[in-house]
Amino acid sequence: MRINHKQQELIDELFNKVKEKYPEIIFQKLWSNPDDPDHILINVFAPMEEERELEMSHYAASLQANIHDDYGYLFSILPENPNVILA
């Protein structure tokens, strides 16, 4: 996966804004969406209650949409939450 300077700047800005509001998240890695190599996924460790994770996802989605509208880049923050029990 290749990331240009502007993409890295926007990824850092996105992560930092989300982390400012949800300080418990921890950056893990970047990777390309297997279905769309231009869509960059930002994997974060998010040890929080499920409701807070949903709030964070909605907040991040708004920021991600703004980046897509303004710059055309697709980024998504993907939380890995050890507190969520999968049925």
N, C-alpha and C positions, 0 to 999 in steps of 0.2 A: 504494500500500500504506500502510495506516495502522497505526501501532504505538502502543499505549498505554504509559503510564509503567511499569507492572508488567512488560509484555513486554520493554521496553528494559532494565529492571533485570535480568531473567532472562537475556536474550541476553548482556548484558555479563558476568554471573556465569558463564554457561556458557563463553563464549569465554575468559575469564580463567583459569578452572580448566584448560581444555584447554591454553592457552598456557603455563601454569605448568609443566605436565608435558612439553609439546612446544614449547619456546621458538622453534623455527624457523618456526612458522606465522605468517602475516601476514593480517590481516583485509582482505578486498577489498570485499565489498558484501553487502547483504541484498536478497532478492527473494522473491516469493511463488511457491510451487509452482503451475505452470500448471494442474495437475489438482485442486488444493485450495487456494484462496486463503487459508485459515486456517493453512496450513502454511508457516512462514517458513523459508527456506533461508539459511544463513550460509555464504557462499562465502569460502574461505580459500586462500591460496597456501601450498603445503606441500612445499617442496623437501627430500624425504627419501627414504630407501630404501623400497621397496614394503612390506616387512615392518613397518617402523615406522609407515607410513601405516595399515596394517591394525590395528595395535595402537591407534593413535590413534582410528581409527573405532570400534573396540569400546569404548574408554574413553568416548568422546563419546556413544555410543549409550546407555550405562548412565546417564549424566548426563541425557541427553535424555528417557529413559524416566521418570526420577524427576520431572523437571519436568512431564511430561505427566500422571503419576499425581497429583502434588500440586496442580497448577494448571490442568490441562486444555489447556495450550498445546502446539502441535506445532512443534518446532524441529529442524532437522537441519544439522549442519556438513558441508559438501561441500568436500572438498579438491581443489584443482587442483594436480597434481603434475607438474612438467616432467621428472622422472626416470623416470616410468613410460612404457614403450614399449608402445603399443597395437598389437596384431597385426591 
